[in-house]
């Protein structure tokens, strides 16, 4: 089973496996960004003098599946949330609180401090961040930085709200159940794999106005590239049988994934329209194969309620929001040390995780305002219970 049913049995309360997977994907963002300063080919905000090809392998591996898997999960959860809301407006208000508020709060606090550090402002002679420097950093996309995917997620959520009625009708139609069957599921996978090539074709035909980053925030081709993953996630959220089928790949899918990975690698540096098209198609096939096995692994080993994954699920969002500043600051501080890149990476990653988890545990979880700003949740302040005189029952617990 994927779901924990409600008391009435009408609607699922939690998808423990997807909660766990989402938390791991979020925390892998810390690992990814901690590896960037030490990768040989990565042109990142901080570049250490000593770099390693192993870091490039780690970066490429995480990049390959992390954001596609995240948007599939986001689509699935968005559909489930929409079904629980009274209206599309209620869905948008909830998404704005959970996504928009933390986005703005992090942008105006942690990301501005990061911009200030990278601009070389922590000195006695130049302590302020000028409007010109801030404008240049914003236009380059460095201010929004690691928060870009929240902007894309908000755009997709607006689309879900606009299409709320058609999605509701689709959810109760026969299509989701048919897609879970032997006839529909191969077609769904074929459409998912071919969508990558379709998105590239749309970007190619659209012209320069489309292939341009707007306001340092929105890149239409990149946004379009994640749309199929979010869309498949919406379908998975409509039908538990479809989600179960998606997360039950067989040996044939494993073979297809391996062949696609090999073909993708061989065509990576090729020239010509046919070779490039083959690379995009095989990359898409390999990505969907990896996602299916990733879902299968978490369905098998993380479907049951877990206190650890429940805590990580709650913490991973705020940890991800805050971590980028710590990675930049720590990687900058370690530039002067002549250590191996692997040791610097481990120190940067572990200290960043430790600091962010401490902030989450001792500040965000315990105080309502930080909880709202950096987690999007309304929390009540912890009120200590003082037992009345002679009440030994409460005092002994």
N, C-alpha and C positions, 0 to 999 in steps of 0.2 A: 504493500500500500504506500502511496505517496502522501496521503493526507491524513490529518487528525480530524475526524468529523466533529461537528458541533453536537450539542446534546440532543437536538431535534433530528440530527442526521441530514438536515437540508443543505447546509453549506459547510465546506471545510474551513477550519480555523487556521491551520498552519500547514505549510509544506516544509517540514523539517529539513529534508535533503536539500531543497533549493535555498532555504535560509542559510544552511551550512556552506553550500557552494558559493553563494553570494558573498558571505563573510570572507571566505578564503580568497576569492577573486579581488576583493577590496584590499586585503592585507598583502596580496601579491604586488599591488601597486607600490607599496613601501619597498619591497624587494627590488622591483624593477627600477625605481628611481634611485635607490641606493647603489645600483650597479652602473648607472649611466656615467658617473664621473670617471670610472675605471675601464670603460669599454674603448677599444681601439678605434672603432668607426663612428662612435656616437659623438655628435657635435652638440654637447649639452651646455647648460648654464655654468657648470663648474667642470673643468677638465684637469685631472691629475697628471703629473709628469710621468708616472708609472701606470701603464695600462695593460690589460690582458685580453687576449682573444677569447678566453673562457667567459668573460663578462659579456662579450658580444653574443656568444651562444646562449647565455642565460636570458639576455634581453630579447633576442629573436624568438626564443621558445615561448616566453611569457606573452610577448606581443601576438603570437600566432593565434592564440585561443582566448585570451583574457577578455578583451572587450566584446568580441562576438558572443561569448557565453554570457557576459553581463547583460547585453541587450536582449538576448533571448529570455533570460530570467525577468528582466524589467518588463517585457511585453506580457509575459505570463502573469506576473503580479498585478500589472495595470488592469488587465481584463478582469481578474478576480476582484480587485478593489472597485472597479466600475460596477460590477454586479451587486456589490454590497451598498453602494451609495444610492440615495433617493433620487439624485439627478446628476446630470453632467456637470452642473455648477458645483455641486458638493464634491465631486471627484476632483475638479480643478482646484478648489479651495484646499483640499487635503494635500494634493500634490504640490501646490504652491508653498504650503507650510513645511512640508517634509523636504522639498528640494530647493525652492526659491529662497526661503529664509536662510538656511545654512550656506547656500551659494553666496548670497550678498554679505552675510556676516563674515565668512572666511575671506572673501575678496577684499573687504574693507579693513581687515585686521591682519591676519597672517600673511596674505599675499602682498599687501602694501609694505609690510616690514621686510619681506623677502626682496621686493623691488628696491627698497631703500638700501639694503645690504649689497645687492648686486651692482647698484649704481655707485658704490664706494662712498656712501654717505656717513658711515660711523667714524667721523673724525672731528676734531675741535674746530677745524677751519671750514668744514662744509657739512652741516648737520641737516639741512633742509633738502627735501626732494622737490626740485623745480617743476613747474607745470609742463615745461618743454620736455624734460626727461620723462615725466610720467606719461605724457602724450605719446612719445616715441615708444615707450615700453608697452603701452596699451595697444597701439597700432600693430606692433610686432606679434601680439598674442601672448607675450611673456607674463603680463599681469594676470590674465585669466588662467594661464598655465594649466595645471593638472585638473582644473575644474571644468574644462571644456565639455566633458561628457554630460555634465549636469545641464548645460545649456541645450544640448541635443535631446536629452531626455525630456526636458520641459517642452521642446518643440513637438516631440512625439506625443506627449500627454495632451497637448492642445489638439492635436489631430484625433486622438482617441475621444476627447470630449465632443468635438465636432461630429464625429461619426458614431456617437453613442447609440443612436437608434438603429442604424444598420447593423452595428456590432451585436446589439441585443437580439435582433431578429436572426442573425447568423448563428448566434449561440444556441438558440432553441430549434434550429433547423436540423436537417439530417446530415448536412455536409461535414461537420466535425467528426461525427461517428463514422461516416463513410471514409473519411481521410485516414481513420485509424485501421481500416480494413485492408485486406490483401490487394484490392484494386486501387484504392485511393492513396495508400501510403507511398508506393513507389513514385507515383506522379507528384506527390508533395515533395519528396526528396529531389526529384529531377528539377522541379521548379525552383527549389531552394538553391541547388547547385548552379543552375543556369542563370539565376538572378544576378550573380556577381558579374557575369559577362554583359548582362542587360544593363546594369548600372553604369558600367564603363562605357558602353555604347551611348547611353543617354548623355553622360558627361562630355563625350567626344562631340556629339551632334549639337549640344546646347550652345557652344561658343564661349568666347572669353568672359562674357558677363556672368556666366554660371561658374566658370573655373576661376573663381576669385574669392579671397577671404574678406568678409565684410566685418568692419568695426573691430577687427582683431579677435572676433568671437566665433563667427559662423562661416564654415567652409562647406558650401553646398555639395560638392562631390563626396566629401568625407561623410557628411550627414546622410546622403543618399546611400552610401555603401553600407551603413548600419541599418537601414530601413528593412531589408529582408529579414534580418535576425530579429528585430523587434516584431515584425509582422508574424513570423512563425511562432514567436513567443505568445502573441495574442491567440493564435489558434490552439496552442498547447493549453492555454488557460481555459479554453472553452470545454474541453473534453478530457477527462482523466484517462480514458482508454488511449487517446492519442498521445498523451504525455508518457504513459506506460510503454506504448509501442516505440516512441522516440528514444526512450532510455533503455531499450532492450536490443542493442545491436548484436548481430550474429557474426559468425566467422567470415561470411561474405563481405560484410561491411569492413571488417578488419583488413581483408585482402585489398578491397577497393581503396581504403585509406592509405595503405602502404604503397600501392601502385601510384596513387595520385601524388603522394609526397615525393616519390622518386621522379615522376614526370615533372612535377613543379620545380624540383631542384635542377633538373637537366635543362629546362627551358627558361631559367631565371635570367640568364644573360643573353638570350637569343634576340635576333632582330627579325623584323618582318611582321606583318599583321597576323599571319596564321600562327606563328610561334608565340607571339604575345597573347593572342586569344587563347591558345592552348595553356599557357601559363596561368592566366586568370581563371580558366575553367578548372584546371587541376588543383589550383590553390583553394578554390571554393569547395570542391569535392573533399579535399583533405581536411579543411576546416570543419565541415559538417560531420565528417567521420569522427574527428577528435571530440567535437562537442557531444556527440551521442555517447561515446565511451566515457566521457567525463560525467555526464548525467547518470549513466549506468553505475559508475563507481560510487557516486554519492547516494544514489537510491539504495544501493546494497549496504553501504557501511554507515550512512548517516540519516536513515529514515526515522529511526527511533528518537524520542526526545532526549536531548543531551544538555546537561548544565553548562558544559564547556562551550559547545557550539551556540547555545542560547546567549551566553555572555559575549562570545566573539561576534555574533550577529548584531548584538546591541552596540558593541564597541567599535566595530570595524568602520562604520560610516564616519564617525567623528574622528577616529584615528586617521583615516584617509584624508579627510579635510585638512587636518593640521600638519600632517607629516612632512609636506614638501619643504616648508621653512626649515625644519630641523635637519633634513637631508642636506640642503644647501649650506646651512651654517656649519654643520659638522664636516662636510666634505671640504669646505673652505678652510676650516681650522686644521685639517689634516694635510693640507698641501705642503706644509713645511717639513713634514716627516718623511724620511726615506724608507718607508715600509713597503712590503709587497702589496699589490693592489687587492689581493684576496683578503688580507688582514684588515685593510682599511674598509673594504666593503662590509665585512662582518661587523666591525665596530660601528660603522655608520648605521647599518640596518638595525642592530640590536639596541643601540642607544636611542635611536629614533622611535622604535616600537615601545621601548620602556618609558620614555618621556611622554609619548602620546597616550599610552594606556594609563599612566598615572594621572594625567590631566582628565581623562575620561572618568576614571574611577573616583577620584577625589573631588572633582569640580562639576563635571557635566551630569553625573548621576545624582549628585546630592543637592544641586541648586537649580531652581526652575528656570532662571533666565539663561544661563549658559546651556542648559539642556534644550531650550527652545532654539537658541541661536545656532548651535553647532550640532544638533541632532534632529531638530524639527519636531521634537516631542514635548508635549505639555506635561511637566512633572511637578508633583507637589513637594514642597520642602519637607525634609524628614523632621518629624516632630517627636522628640523624646517622650516616652511614657513614664511618668513618675507614679508609682503605686501609692495608693492612699495608705495612711497609717493603719496597720493591723491587717493589710491585705497581703497575706503571705503567698497567695496563689500566683499573682503576677510577678512578685519579687523572686520567686523560685524558678521562673522559666528562663 
